[in-house]
Protein backbone atom coordinates (compact mmCIF):
# COMPACT_ATOMS: atom_id res chain seq x y z
CA UNK A 1 0.00 0.00 0.00
CA UNK A 2 2.82 2.41 0.89
CA UNK A 3 4.54 1.85 -2.45
CA UNK A 4 1.25 2.45 -4.25
CA UNK A 5 0.69 5.72 -2.41
CA UNK A 6 4.22 6.79 -3.32
CA UNK A 7 3.50 6.04 -6.97
CA UNK A 8 0.33 8.14 -6.90
CA UNK A 9 2.24 10.96 -5.20
CA UNK A 10 4.74 11.12 -8.05
CA UNK A 11 2.02 10.94 -10.69
CA UNK A 12 -0.03 13.79 -9.21
CA UNK A 13 3.19 15.78 -8.77
CA UNK A 14 3.93 15.23 -12.45
CA UNK A 15 0.46 16.46 -13.37
CA UNK A 16 1.03 19.63 -11.35
CA UNK A 17 4.47 20.15 -12.90
CA UNK A 18 3.27 19.96 -16.49
CA UNK A 19 0.04 21.87 -15.90
CA UNK A 20 1.95 24.80 -14.45
CA UNK A 21 4.63 24.45 -17.13
CA UNK A 22 1.92 24.76 -19.79
CA UNK A 23 0.25 27.67 -18.02
CA UNK A 24 3.51 29.56 -17.48
CA UNK A 25 4.60 29.04 -21.08
CA UNK A 26 1.45 30.76 -22.34
CA UNK A 27 0.74 33.23 -19.54
CA UNK A 28 3.85 34.36 -17.64
CA UNK A 29 4.69 36.90 -20.39
CA UNK A 30 1.10 37.32 -21.55
CA UNK A 31 0.99 41.08 -20.90
CA UNK A 32 4.26 41.57 -22.81
CA UNK A 33 2.86 39.51 -25.68
CA UNK A 34 -0.25 41.69 -25.80
CA UNK A 35 1.78 44.89 -25.56
CA UNK A 36 4.71 44.14 -27.87
CA UNK A 37 3.47 41.48 -30.35
CA UNK A 38 -0.21 42.40 -30.68
CA UNK A 39 0.35 46.13 -30.03
CA UNK A 40 -2.34 46.78 -27.40
CA UNK A 41 -2.26 49.78 -25.07
CA UNK A 42 -2.39 49.51 -21.30
CA UNK A 43 -6.13 50.22 -21.35
CA UNK A 44 -6.80 47.61 -24.04
CA UNK A 45 -4.67 45.09 -22.16
CA UNK A 46 -6.78 45.83 -19.10
CA UNK A 47 -9.93 44.98 -21.06
CA UNK A 48 -8.40 41.68 -22.18
CA UNK A 49 -7.61 40.76 -18.58
CA UNK A 50 -11.11 41.82 -17.56
CA UNK A 51 -12.58 39.50 -20.21
CA UNK A 52 -10.38 36.68 -18.91
CA UNK A 53 -11.68 37.36 -15.42
CA UNK A 54 -15.33 37.34 -16.52
CA UNK A 55 -14.89 34.01 -18.29
CA UNK A 56 -13.13 32.45 -15.31
CA UNK A 57 -15.77 33.90 -13.01
CA UNK A 58 -18.53 32.13 -14.96
CA UNK A 59 -16.70 28.82 -15.30
CA UNK A 60 -15.22 28.41 -11.82
CA UNK A 61 -18.50 27.72 -9.96
CA UNK A 62 -19.42 25.13 -12.60
CA UNK A 63 -15.99 23.49 -12.41
CA UNK A 64 -16.11 23.48 -8.60
CA UNK A 65 -19.56 21.89 -8.32
CA UNK A 66 -18.71 19.34 -11.04
CA UNK A 67 -15.42 18.33 -9.44
CA UNK A 68 -17.08 17.94 -6.04
CA UNK A 69 -19.56 15.53 -7.60
CA UNK A 70 -16.82 13.66 -9.48
CA UNK A 71 -14.64 13.34 -6.38
CA UNK A 72 -11.39 11.72 -7.56
CA UNK A 73 -12.65 10.89 -11.05
CA UNK A 74 -10.22 12.03 -13.77
CA UNK A 75 -12.83 13.11 -16.34
CA UNK A 76 -12.50 16.85 -15.81
CA UNK A 77 -8.70 16.64 -15.80
CA UNK A 78 -8.78 14.85 -19.17
CA UNK A 79 -10.82 17.73 -20.61
CA UNK A 80 -8.34 20.28 -19.27
CA UNK A 81 -5.42 18.28 -20.67
CA UNK A 82 -6.96 18.26 -24.16
CA UNK A 83 -7.33 22.06 -24.03
CA UNK A 84 -3.69 22.45 -22.98
CA UNK A 85 -2.65 20.46 -26.05
CA UNK A 86 -4.57 22.95 -28.22
CA UNK A 87 -2.76 26.01 -26.77
CA UNK A 88 -0.36 26.58 -29.67
CA UNK A 89 -2.77 26.27 -32.62
CA UNK A 90 -5.37 28.36 -30.81
CA UNK A 91 -3.02 31.18 -29.76
CA UNK A 92 -1.06 31.40 -33.00
CA UNK A 93 -3.75 30.90 -35.63
CA UNK A 94 -6.92 32.11 -33.89
CA UNK A 95 -6.32 34.32 -30.85
CA UNK A 96 -3.55 36.54 -32.24
CA UNK A 97 -5.41 37.22 -35.49
CA UNK A 98 -8.69 38.01 -33.73
CA UNK A 99 -7.01 40.45 -31.33
CA UNK A 100 -5.23 42.21 -34.19
CA UNK A 101 -8.46 42.65 -36.18
CA UNK A 102 -11.04 43.11 -33.42
CA UNK A 103 -9.92 43.49 -29.82
CA UNK A 104 -13.39 42.90 -28.38
CA UNK A 105 -14.08 39.70 -30.30
CA UNK A 106 -10.55 38.42 -29.72
CA UNK A 107 -10.79 39.13 -26.00
CA UNK A 108 -14.08 37.23 -25.69
CA UNK A 109 -12.96 34.15 -27.63
CA UNK A 110 -9.54 34.07 -25.98
CA UNK A 111 -11.02 34.50 -22.51
CA UNK A 112 -13.28 31.48 -22.97
CA UNK A 113 -10.34 29.27 -23.95
CA UNK A 114 -7.94 30.54 -21.29
CA UNK A 115 -10.53 30.21 -18.54
CA UNK A 116 -11.54 26.67 -19.50
CA UNK A 117 -7.94 25.49 -19.84
CA UNK A 118 -5.95 27.43 -17.26
CA UNK A 119 -7.56 30.25 -15.28
CA UNK A 120 -10.34 28.03 -13.92
CA UNK A 121 -8.47 24.80 -14.58
CA UNK A 122 -5.82 25.62 -11.97
CA UNK A 123 -8.45 25.55 -9.24
CA UNK A 124 -9.60 22.12 -10.39
CA UNK A 125 -6.17 20.52 -10.28
CA UNK A 126 -5.20 22.19 -6.97
CA UNK A 127 -8.44 21.16 -5.25
CA UNK A 128 -8.11 17.67 -6.80
CA UNK A 129 -4.59 17.43 -5.36
CA UNK A 130 -5.77 18.56 -1.93
CA UNK A 131 -8.58 15.99 -1.94
CA UNK A 132 -6.21 13.21 -3.04
CA UNK A 133 -3.67 14.21 -0.37
CA UNK A 134 -6.33 13.74 2.32
CA UNK A 135 -7.18 10.27 0.99
CA UNK A 136 -3.60 9.12 0.49
CA UNK A 137 -1.92 10.68 3.52
CA UNK A 138 0.62 13.04 1.94
CA UNK A 139 0.83 16.81 2.40
CA UNK A 140 -0.63 19.22 -0.13
CA UNK A 141 2.25 21.70 0.22
CA UNK A 142 4.86 19.08 -0.67
CA UNK A 143 2.94 18.08 -3.79
CA UNK A 144 2.02 21.62 -4.84
CA UNK A 145 5.74 22.41 -4.79
CA UNK A 146 6.03 20.57 -8.12
CA UNK A 147 3.60 23.01 -9.68
CA UNK A 148 5.88 25.88 -8.70
CA UNK A 149 8.85 24.02 -10.14
CA UNK A 150 6.95 23.58 -13.41
CA UNK A 151 6.16 27.29 -13.57
CA UNK A 152 9.78 28.20 -12.83
CA UNK A 153 11.17 25.81 -15.42
CA UNK A 154 8.93 27.23 -18.14
CA UNK A 155 9.49 30.88 -17.22
CA UNK A 156 13.25 30.50 -17.31
CA UNK A 157 13.08 29.20 -20.88
CA UNK A 158 10.25 31.46 -22.08
CA UNK A 159 12.20 34.61 -21.14
CA UNK A 160 14.84 33.58 -23.69
CA UNK A 161 12.80 32.01 -26.51
CA UNK A 162 10.28 34.87 -26.49
CA UNK A 163 12.95 37.15 -27.99
CA UNK A 164 13.62 34.54 -30.68
CA UNK A 165 10.00 33.79 -31.61
CA UNK A 166 7.00 34.30 -29.26
CA UNK A 167 5.23 31.36 -30.91
CA UNK A 168 7.75 28.94 -29.36
CA UNK A 169 6.23 29.67 -25.93
CA UNK A 170 2.82 28.42 -27.07
CA UNK A 171 4.33 25.29 -28.64
CA UNK A 172 5.94 24.60 -25.25
CA UNK A 173 2.50 24.86 -23.69
CA UNK A 174 1.02 22.29 -26.09
CA UNK A 175 3.94 19.90 -25.55
CA UNK A 176 3.38 20.11 -21.79
CA UNK A 177 -0.31 19.34 -22.38
CA UNK A 178 0.65 16.11 -24.14
CA UNK A 179 2.87 15.14 -21.21
CA UNK A 180 0.01 15.98 -18.84
CA UNK A 181 -2.34 13.56 -20.61
CA UNK A 182 0.29 10.80 -20.75
CA UNK A 183 0.84 11.00 -16.98
CA UNK A 184 -2.89 11.21 -16.32
CA UNK A 185 -3.39 7.98 -18.26
CA UNK A 186 -1.14 6.24 -15.70
CA UNK A 187 -3.10 7.50 -12.68
CA UNK A 188 -5.24 4.52 -11.69
CA UNK A 189 -7.15 4.89 -8.43
CA UNK A 190 -9.28 1.75 -8.75
CA UNK A 191 -6.87 -0.18 -6.53
CA UNK A 192 -7.61 2.23 -3.68
CA UNK A 193 -11.33 1.74 -4.20
CA UNK A 194 -10.79 -1.98 -3.69
CA UNK A 195 -9.01 -1.22 -0.42
CA UNK A 196 -11.88 0.88 0.87
CA UNK A 197 -10.75 4.34 -0.25
CA UNK A 198 -13.47 6.34 -1.95
CA UNK A 199 -12.36 7.43 -5.43
CA UNK A 200 -15.64 8.56 -6.87
CA UNK A 201 -17.99 11.17 -5.57
CA UNK A 202 -17.87 12.28 -1.96
CA UNK A 203 -19.28 9.85 0.63
CA UNK A 204 -22.43 11.95 0.83
CA UNK A 205 -23.19 13.27 -2.69
CA UNK A 206 -23.02 17.02 -3.14
CA UNK A 207 -26.34 18.61 -4.06
CA UNK A 208 -27.31 22.12 -5.12
CA UNK A 209 -28.87 22.63 -1.70
CA UNK A 210 -25.43 22.10 -0.12
CA UNK A 211 -24.02 24.88 -2.27
CA UNK A 212 -26.97 27.12 -1.46
CA UNK A 213 -26.44 26.58 2.27
CA UNK A 214 -22.80 27.49 1.76
CA UNK A 215 -23.74 30.80 0.18
CA UNK A 216 -25.98 31.57 3.17
CA UNK A 217 -23.12 31.26 5.67
CA UNK A 218 -21.72 34.58 6.98
CA UNK A 219 -18.31 32.96 7.48
CA UNK A 220 -18.14 32.20 3.74
CA UNK A 221 -18.73 35.85 2.85
CA UNK A 222 -16.24 37.01 5.48
CA UNK A 223 -13.70 34.70 3.84
CA UNK A 224 -14.66 36.10 0.43
CA UNK A 225 -14.04 39.69 1.62
CA UNK A 226 -10.43 38.78 2.30
CA UNK A 227 -10.05 36.92 -0.99
CA UNK A 228 -11.68 39.69 -3.02
CA UNK A 229 -10.05 42.68 -1.41
CA UNK A 230 -6.59 41.29 -0.77
CA UNK A 231 -5.97 38.47 -3.25
CA UNK A 232 -8.03 40.06 -6.03
CA UNK A 233 -6.08 43.32 -5.97
CA UNK A 234 -2.81 41.40 -5.81
CA UNK A 235 -3.87 39.51 -8.96
CA UNK A 236 -4.45 42.81 -10.80
CA UNK A 237 -1.06 44.02 -9.62
CA UNK A 238 0.56 40.94 -11.18
CA UNK A 239 -1.19 41.29 -14.56
CA UNK A 240 1.01 43.97 -16.14
CA UNK A 241 3.95 43.80 -13.74
CA UNK A 242 6.23 42.26 -16.44
CA UNK A 243 5.69 45.38 -18.57
CA UNK A 244 6.58 47.62 -15.60
CA UNK A 245 9.67 45.58 -14.74
CA UNK A 246 10.87 45.63 -18.36
CA UNK A 247 10.61 49.42 -18.43
CA UNK A 248 13.67 49.64 -16.13
CA UNK A 249 15.90 48.25 -18.89
CA UNK A 250 17.37 49.94 -21.93
CA UNK A 251 15.67 47.59 -24.43
CA UNK A 252 12.44 45.55 -24.24
CA UNK A 253 14.35 42.39 -25.17
CA UNK A 254 16.76 42.81 -22.25
CA UNK A 255 13.87 43.43 -19.88
CA UNK A 256 11.98 40.36 -21.10
CA UNK A 257 14.97 38.07 -20.58
CA UNK A 258 15.68 39.55 -17.16
CA UNK A 259 12.08 39.08 -16.08
CA UNK A 260 12.16 35.45 -17.16
CA UNK A 261 15.19 34.78 -14.97
CA UNK A 262 13.73 36.76 -12.06
CA UNK A 263 10.38 34.98 -12.23
CA UNK A 264 11.96 31.53 -12.43
CA UNK A 265 14.22 32.34 -9.44
CA UNK A 266 11.23 33.56 -7.46
CA UNK A 267 9.19 30.44 -8.20
CA UNK A 268 12.10 28.10 -7.37
CA UNK A 269 12.37 29.77 -3.96
CA UNK A 270 8.58 29.55 -3.66
CA UNK A 271 8.77 25.80 -4.27
CA UNK A 272 11.34 25.38 -1.51
CA UNK A 273 9.28 27.43 0.93
CA UNK A 274 6.18 25.34 0.22
CA UNK A 275 7.91 22.64 2.26
CA UNK A 276 8.07 25.00 5.25
CA UNK A 277 4.69 26.69 4.87
CA UNK A 278 2.66 23.97 6.67
CA UNK A 279 4.99 24.30 9.67
CA UNK A 280 4.57 28.10 9.69
CA UNK A 281 0.79 28.03 9.30
CA UNK A 282 0.38 25.36 11.97
CA UNK A 283 1.86 27.87 14.40
CA UNK A 284 0.13 31.04 13.20
CA UNK A 285 -3.22 29.36 12.62
CA UNK A 286 -5.21 29.68 9.39
CA UNK A 287 -6.58 33.17 10.10
CA UNK A 288 -3.26 34.74 10.96
CA UNK A 289 -1.57 32.86 8.14
CA UNK A 290 -3.96 34.65 5.79
CA UNK A 291 -3.26 37.98 7.51
CA UNK A 292 0.50 37.39 7.25
CA UNK A 293 0.25 36.62 3.52
CA UNK A 294 -1.88 39.75 3.03
CA UNK A 295 0.66 41.89 4.89
CA UNK A 296 3.42 40.64 2.59
CA UNK A 297 1.22 41.51 -0.42
CA UNK A 298 0.75 45.03 0.97
CA UNK A 299 4.50 45.56 1.35
CA UNK A 300 5.17 44.18 -2.14
CA UNK A 301 2.71 46.46 -3.90
CA UNK A 302 3.69 49.56 -1.93
CA UNK A 303 7.38 48.82 -2.41
CA UNK A 304 6.92 48.48 -6.17
CA UNK A 305 5.25 51.90 -6.26
CA UNK A 306 8.03 53.55 -4.27
CA UNK A 307 10.90 51.79 -6.08
CA UNK A 308 13.35 53.89 -8.07
CA UNK A 309 15.63 51.15 -9.43
CA UNK A 310 15.35 47.65 -10.84
CA UNK A 311 16.91 45.97 -7.79
CA UNK A 312 14.20 47.26 -5.48
CA UNK A 313 11.48 46.11 -7.87
CA UNK A 314 13.19 42.71 -8.16
CA UNK A 315 13.27 42.42 -4.36
CA UNK A 316 9.53 43.11 -4.23
CA UNK A 317 8.97 40.37 -6.79
CA UNK A 318 11.03 37.90 -4.75
CA UNK A 319 8.74 38.49 -1.75
CA UNK A 320 6.14 36.63 -3.78
CA UNK A 321 8.08 33.45 -2.92
CA UNK A 322 7.27 33.95 0.78
CA UNK A 323 3.69 35.08 0.30
CA UNK A 324 2.27 32.37 -2.01
CA UNK A 325 3.17 29.25 0.05
CA UNK A 326 1.70 30.79 3.22
CA UNK A 327 -1.40 31.89 1.32
CA UNK A 328 -2.10 28.52 -0.33
CA UNK A 329 -1.63 26.48 2.83
CA UNK A 330 -3.65 28.97 4.90
CA UNK A 331 -6.53 28.97 2.40
CA UNK A 332 -6.90 25.18 2.40
CA UNK A 333 -6.44 24.97 6.15
CA UNK A 334 -9.06 27.69 6.70
CA UNK A 335 -11.48 25.81 4.42
CA UNK A 336 -10.89 22.48 6.19
CA UNK A 337 -11.47 24.02 9.63
CA UNK A 338 -14.51 26.14 8.82
CA UNK A 339 -16.45 24.39 6.05
CA UNK A 340 -17.70 20.98 4.89
CA UNK A 341 -14.73 19.18 3.31
CA UNK A 342 -17.05 17.63 0.70
CA UNK A 343 -17.37 21.12 -0.79
CA UNK A 344 -13.64 21.87 -0.83
CA UNK A 345 -13.45 22.28 -4.62
CA UNK A 346 -16.50 24.56 -4.71
CA UNK A 347 -15.24 26.70 -1.83
CA UNK A 348 -11.77 26.96 -3.34
CA UNK A 349 -13.01 27.76 -6.84
CA UNK A 350 -15.88 30.03 -5.79
CA UNK A 351 -14.32 31.60 -2.71
CA UNK A 352 -10.67 31.86 -3.74
CA UNK A 353 -10.51 31.82 -7.53
CA UNK A 354 -13.95 33.37 -8.16
CA UNK A 355 -13.28 36.27 -5.78
CA UNK A 356 -9.99 37.08 -7.51
CA UNK A 357 -11.57 37.02 -10.94
CA UNK A 358 -14.49 39.19 -9.80
CA UNK A 359 -12.09 41.88 -8.62
CA UNK A 360 -10.06 41.58 -11.82
CA UNK A 361 -13.20 41.90 -13.94
CA UNK A 362 -14.27 45.10 -12.22
CA UNK A 363 -10.92 46.82 -11.81
CA UNK A 364 -8.62 45.65 -14.65
CA UNK A 365 -9.85 48.19 -17.24
CA UNK A 366 -9.71 51.01 -14.68
CA UNK A 367 -6.23 50.02 -13.53
CA UNK A 368 -5.05 49.68 -17.15
CA UNK A 369 -6.32 53.20 -17.84
CA UNK A 370 -4.49 54.39 -14.73
CA UNK A 371 -1.22 52.89 -15.99
CA UNK A 372 -1.57 54.85 -19.25
CA UNK A 373 -2.56 58.13 -17.59
CA UNK A 374 -0.68 58.23 -14.27
CA UNK A 375 2.04 55.59 -14.53
CA UNK A 376 2.56 52.26 -12.82
CA UNK A 377 4.13 53.63 -9.63
CA UNK A 378 1.25 55.92 -8.69
CA UNK A 379 -1.36 53.23 -9.35
CA UNK A 380 0.60 50.72 -7.25
CA UNK A 381 0.61 53.09 -4.27
CA UNK A 382 -3.16 53.50 -4.56
CA UNK A 383 -3.65 49.72 -4.83
CA UNK A 384 -1.56 49.14 -1.71
CA UNK A 385 -3.91 51.45 0.20
CA UNK A 386 -6.91 49.35 -0.88
CA UNK A 387 -5.16 46.16 0.22
CA UNK A 388 -4.38 47.74 3.58
CA UNK A 389 -8.03 48.66 4.17
CA UNK A 390 -9.26 45.16 3.28
CA UNK A 391 -6.57 43.62 5.47
CA UNK A 392 -7.80 45.58 8.50
CA UNK A 393 -11.38 44.47 7.78
CA UNK A 394 -10.31 40.85 7.43
CA UNK A 395 -8.53 40.95 10.79
CA UNK A 396 -11.97 41.49 12.34
CA UNK A 397 -14.11 39.33 10.04
CA UNK A 398 -12.08 36.14 9.70
CA UNK A 399 -12.62 33.39 12.28
CA UNK A 400 -9.77 32.16 14.45
CA UNK A 401 -9.09 28.42 14.33
CA UNK A 402 -11.82 26.58 16.28
CA UNK A 403 -10.84 24.65 19.37
CA UNK A 404 -10.71 20.91 18.84
CA UNK A 405 -12.43 18.42 21.16
CA UNK A 406 -10.73 18.29 24.54
CA UNK A 407 -9.27 21.79 24.32
CA UNK A 408 -10.52 23.93 27.19
CA UNK A 409 -8.82 27.25 26.62
CA UNK A 410 -6.76 29.32 24.23
CA UNK A 411 -3.71 28.80 26.42
CA UNK A 412 -4.11 25.04 26.26
CA UNK A 413 -4.53 25.30 22.50
CA UNK A 414 -1.16 27.05 22.20
CA UNK A 415 0.59 24.44 24.37
CA UNK A 416 -0.82 21.58 22.30
CA UNK A 417 -0.21 23.24 18.91
CA UNK A 418 2.67 20.94 17.83
CA UNK A 419 0.41 17.90 18.23
CA UNK A 420 -2.43 19.57 16.38
CA UNK A 421 -0.14 20.63 13.53
CA UNK A 422 0.34 17.09 12.26
CA UNK A 423 -3.32 16.70 11.33
CA UNK A 424 -3.83 20.31 10.25
CA UNK A 425 -0.99 20.32 7.75
CA UNK A 426 -2.58 17.34 6.04
CA UNK A 427 -5.85 19.26 5.66
CA UNK A 428 -7.90 16.56 7.37
CA UNK A 429 -11.52 17.62 8.02
Secondary structure, DSSP 8 states (H G I E B T S, - for coil): -HHHHHHHHHHHHHHHHHHHHHHHHHHTTHHHIIIIII---HHHHHHHHHHHHHHHHHHHHHHHHHHHHHTT-SHHHHHHHHHHHTHHHHIIIIIHHHHHH-HHHHHHHHHHHHIIIIITHHHHHHHHHHHHHHHHT--HHHHHHHHHHHHHHHHHHHHHHHHH-THHHHHHHHHHHHHHHHHHTT---HHHHHTT---SS-SS---HHHHHHHHT-HHHHHHHHHIIIIIHHHHHHHHTHHHHHHTTSSSHHHHHHHHHHHHHHHHHHHHHHHHHHHHHHHHH-HHHHHHHHHHHHHHHHHHHHH--SHHHHHHHHHTHHHHHHHHHHHHHHHHHHHS-GGGHHHIIIIIIIIHHHHHHHHHHHHHHHHHHHH-HHHHHHHHHHHHHHHHHHHHHHS------TT--SHHHHHHTHHHHHHHHTTT--
